Amino acid sequence: MVAVGDSAEVELIFSSGRRRAGKLYKKATVTCNDHSRGNFQIGLKGNIYNNPDSLYPLTLSEAGFQFYPENRDRELKIEIKNVSQEKLKLRLVTTPGNMVKIDFPGKEIKPGKSKEIKVKIDKSFDGNAFKKSLTFELNDSASTRYSVPILFAKAKPIKRAAKPVKPATASIKKSKSGN
């Protein structure tokens, strides 16, 4: 509950799941007991890209950060490259709180140049699985935003090998004839 005149931060999570690339628009209803305002909707609009290297005006070397217990102490990196013809400034908009430490290149990136975003699990993190993201914005004319997933899972997904197919065999029995 939020008191009159006060404000609060609300986390709205959208998971693309196995959705194909393309434009999206999702709505969420905010229930409000202020009768002068009533309930209202907020929207989430964007594009889903299946191949992060096809983004513009930046390209990303990876689609996100994936942590598991065995790499929990490692620092993971994503290279971002400016593929436009203009200098771009980056501004970190949101982070997943105190779960991770982020080394973010908040300065400009010249055309054709690259920088790295580095993420490491915070030492005080309790180890529960999470799916979060960091979002950054560019100073281009569209104020382009990128949301990069950060995942911590209890274990790596098991890759199951396909069962080998046995070649079909036929047995032919010769009949014994007395002829």
Secondary structure as the mmCIF struct_conf table of DSSP 4:
data_model
#
loop_
_struct_conf.conf_type_id
_struct_conf.id
_struct_conf.beg_label_comp_id
_struct_conf.beg_label_asym_id
_struct_conf.beg_label_seq_id
_struct_conf.end_label_comp_id
_struct_conf.end_label_asym_id
_struct_conf.end_label_seq_id
TURN_TY1_P TURN_TY1_P1 VAL A 4 GLY A 5
TURN_TY1_P TURN_TY1_P2 GLY A 17 ARG A 18
HELX_LH_PP_P HELX_LH_PP_P1 ARG A 19 ARG A 20
BEND BEND1 ALA A 21 ALA A 21
STRN STRN1 GLY A 22 VAL A 30
HELX_LH_PP_P HELX_LH_PP_P2 THR A 31 THR A 31
TURN_TY1_P TURN_TY1_P3 HIS A 35 ARG A 37
STRN STRN2 PHE A 40 ILE A 48
BEND BEND2 ASN A 50 ASN A 50
HELX_RH_3T_P HELX_RH_3T_P1 PRO A 52 SER A 54
BEND BEND3 TYR A 56 PRO A 57
STRN STRN3 LEU A 58 LEU A 60
BEND BEND4 SER A 61 ALA A 63
STRN STRN4 PHE A 65 PHE A 67
HELX_RH_3T_P HELX_RH_3T_P2 PRO A 69 ASN A 71
TURN_TY1_P TURN_TY1_P4 ARG A 72 ASP A 73
BEND BEND5 ARG A 74 ARG A 74
STRN STRN5 GLU A 75 ASN A 82
BEND BEND6 SER A 84 GLU A 86
STRN STRN6 LEU A 88 THR A 94
HELX_RH_3T_P HELX_RH_3T_P3 GLY A 97 MET A 99
STRN STRN7 VAL A 100 ASP A 103
BEND BEND7 LYS A 107 LYS A 107
STRN STRN8 GLU A 108 ILE A 109
TURN_TY1_P TURN_TY1_P5 PRO A 111 GLY A 112
STRN STRN9 SER A 114 ILE A 121
TURN_TY1_P TURN_TY1_P6 LYS A 123 SER A 124
STRN STRN10 PHE A 130 LEU A 138
BEND BEND8 ASP A 140 ASP A 140
TURN_TY1_P TURN_TY1_P7 SER A 141 ALA A 142
STRN STRN11 ARG A 145 PHE A 152
BEND BEND9 LYS A 154 ALA A 155
HELX_LH_PP_P HELX_LH_PP_P3 LYS A 156 ILE A 158
HELX_LH_PP_P HELX_LH_PP_P4 ARG A 160 ALA A 168
HELX_LH_PP_P HELX_LH_PP_P5 LYS A 173 LYS A 176
#
